[in-house]
Amino acid sequence: MSVRRFAPTTATSAAVVGIAVLTMAGCGVSAPDRPVAASPADSVPAAAVDAARVPAPAPSGVVVTIGDSIMAGLGLDPDQAWPSLVAADTGADIVNLGCSGAGFTITGDCGDDYAGLVQQAIALRPAIVIIQSSDNDSGASQDEIDASTRAAVDQLRAALPDVQLIGIATLWHLDWDEPDAIGWSSEALQRAVSDDDGVFVSLGQPLRGRPELLQWDGEHPNSDGQIVLSDAVEAALDDAGVVL
């Protein structure tokens, strides 16, 4: 089991894996008065032939999570955030890209919005990507949320056609009624993930009406709240047949 926390930068950094192709040409000696005609294979540049044989890098087996401050474990140690707890329970190698303040339409404290976090995920070539929609998008219109969500999810699928894509609905556990954007963000992610052959799950609202599971701000889970979330995530993935 391992969990890695990435600290995104404003200009999203991507790991670039270079593959060097070494071509070897054989040397032969022939009589001066007996030139040998080139075969069709000889007319194809060796580099082009060898490059065609180089397979794309295989998925790494890593699980990447993309989300907001709840996923990041704001106010807690990184190993108390629910992705770390899920990794401890399942043995999965999880890279937590949770970013406080981030959403599909808004840049977080890490300097990236979800599209930027998607770029970091792509560079890791994971086997599974888990994305959770966020109440940080509540200031955007329904059309803006839908367009930004679809663009980020489509970008992820296009770059990683074999990745297992999992969407998780937006959490809301504040004392007042949830704004319309909470439903919009969950629905937008559900549509985008489903259209890209992914799996969408909802945790419900396991922290709603349970102030003992929240920090002083009444919004972010404390360590006990993160345990409740990790249990909810594992149960939802199990019900969906997802194995980390």
Solvent accessible surface area in square Angstrom, and as a share of the most:
residue,aa,sasa,rsa
1,M,138,0.62
2,S,48,0.31
3,V,41,0.23
4,R,95,0.35
5,R,90,0.33
6,F,62,0.26
7,A,95,0.74
8,P,17,0.11
9,T,74,0.43
10,T,115,0.67
11,A,84,0.65
12,T,44,0.26
13,S,72,0.46
14,A,56,0.44
15,A,65,0.51
16,V,135,0.77
17,V,105,0.60
18,G,70,0.67
19,I,91,0.46
20,A,103,0.80
21,V,65,0.37
22,L,152,0.76
23,T,52,0.30
24,M,171,0.76
25,A,95,0.74
26,G,82,0.79
27,C,138,0.83
28,G,75,0.72
29,V,156,0.90
30,S,69,0.45
31,A,46,0.36
32,P,141,0.88
33,D,116,0.60
34,R,177,0.64
35,P,120,0.76
36,V,124,0.71
37,A,94,0.73
38,A,82,0.63
39,S,49,0.32
40,P,115,0.73
41,A,77,0.59
42,D,102,0.53
43,S,86,0.56
44,V,69,0.39
45,P,90,0.56
46,A,55,0.43
47,A,63,0.49
48,A,54,0.42
49,V,47,0.27
50,D,32,0.17
51,A,55,0.42
52,A,88,0.68
53,R,174,0.64
54,V,52,0.30
55,P,106,0.67
56,A,81,0.62
57,P,53,0.33
58,A,79,0.61
59,P,70,0.44
60,S,65,0.42
61,G,47,0.45
62,V,11,0.06
63,V,3,0.02
64,V,0,0.00
65,T,1,0.00
66,I,0,0.00
67,G,0,0.00
68,D,12,0.06
69,S,11,0.07
70,I,13,0.06
71,M,0,0.00
72,A,14,0.11
73,G,2,0.02
74,L,84,0.42
75,G,62,0.60
76,L,42,0.21
77,D,89,0.46
78,P,75,0.47
79,D,99,0.51
80,Q,59,0.26
81,A,0,0.00
82,W,3,0.01
83,P,0,0.00
84,S,8,0.05
85,L,41,0.21
86,V,1,0.00
87,A,0,0.00
88,A,59,0.45
89,D,93,0.48
90,T,62,0.36
91,G,43,0.42
92,A,9,0.07
93,D,46,0.24
94,I,1,0.01
95,V,0,0.00
96,N,0,0.00
97,L,0,0.00
98,G,2,0.02
99,C,4,0.03
100,S,18,0.12
101,G,28,0.27
102,A,0,0.00
103,G,0,0.00
104,F,8,0.03
105,T,50,0.29
106,I,76,0.39
107,T,79,0.46
108,G,10,0.10
109,D,126,0.65
110,C,26,0.15
111,G,22,0.21
112,D,9,0.04
113,D,41,0.21
114,Y,0,0.00
115,A,41,0.31
116,G,11,0.10
117,L,0,0.00
118,V,0,0.00
119,Q,66,0.29
120,Q,8,0.03
121,A,0,0.00
122,I,30,0.15
123,A,21,0.16
124,L,35,0.17
125,R,66,0.24
126,P,2,0.01
127,A,32,0.25
128,I,12,0.06
129,V,0,0.00
130,I,2,0.01
131,I,0,0.00
132,Q,7,0.03
133,S,1,0.01
134,S,1,0.01
135,D,23,0.12
136,N,43,0.22
137,D,1,0.00
138,S,51,0.33
139,G,82,0.79
140,A,16,0.13
141,S,54,0.35
142,Q,75,0.34
143,D,114,0.59
144,E,93,0.42
145,I,1,0.00
146,D,41,0.21
147,A,64,0.50
148,S,36,0.23
149,T,0,0.00
150,R,73,0.27
151,A,64,0.49
152,A,2,0.02
153,V,0,0.00
154,D,54,0.28
155,Q,71,0.32
156,L,0,0.00
157,R,42,0.15
158,A,84,0.65
159,A,41,0.32
160,L,6,0.03
161,P,91,0.57
162,D,121,0.63
163,V,8,0.05
164,Q,69,0.30
165,L,1,0.01
166,I,0,0.00
167,G,0,0.00
168,I,0,0.00
169,A,12,0.09
170,T,4,0.02
171,L,10,0.05
172,W,16,0.06
173,H,8,0.04
174,L,21,0.10
175,D,144,0.75
176,W,155,0.54
177,D,121,0.63
178,E,74,0.33
179,P,50,0.31
180,D,103,0.53
181,A,5,0.04
182,I,5,0.03
183,G,27,0.26
184,W,74,0.26
185,S,2,0.01
186,S,19,0.12
187,E,81,0.36
188,A,3,0.02
189,L,0,0.00
190,Q,85,0.38
191,R,100,0.36
192,A,0,0.00
193,V,0,0.00
194,S,59,0.38
195,D,93,0.48
196,D,21,0.11
197,D,129,0.67
198,G,18,0.17
199,V,46,0.27
200,F,43,0.18
201,V,13,0.08
202,S,69,0.44
203,L,23,0.11
204,G,40,0.39
205,Q,60,0.27
206,P,29,0.18
207,L,1,0.00
208,R,88,0.32
209,G,70,0.68
210,R,98,0.36
211,P,103,0.65
212,E,111,0.50
213,L,11,0.06
214,L,22,0.11
215,Q,36,0.16
216,W,236,0.83
217,D,53,0.28
218,G,29,0.28
219,E,52,0.23
220,H,21,0.09
221,P,1,0.01
222,N,35,0.18
223,S,40,0.26
224,D,78,0.40
225,G,0,0.00
226,Q,1,0.00
227,I,85,0.43
228,V,35,0.20
229,L,1,0.00
230,S,2,0.01
231,D,80,0.41
232,A,21,0.16
233,V,1,0.00
234,E,46,0.21
235,A,56,0.43
236,A,14,0.11
237,L,5,0.03
238,D,107,0.55
239,D,126,0.65
240,A,44,0.34
241,G,60,0.58
242,V,11,0.06
243,V,126,0.73
244,L,46,0.23
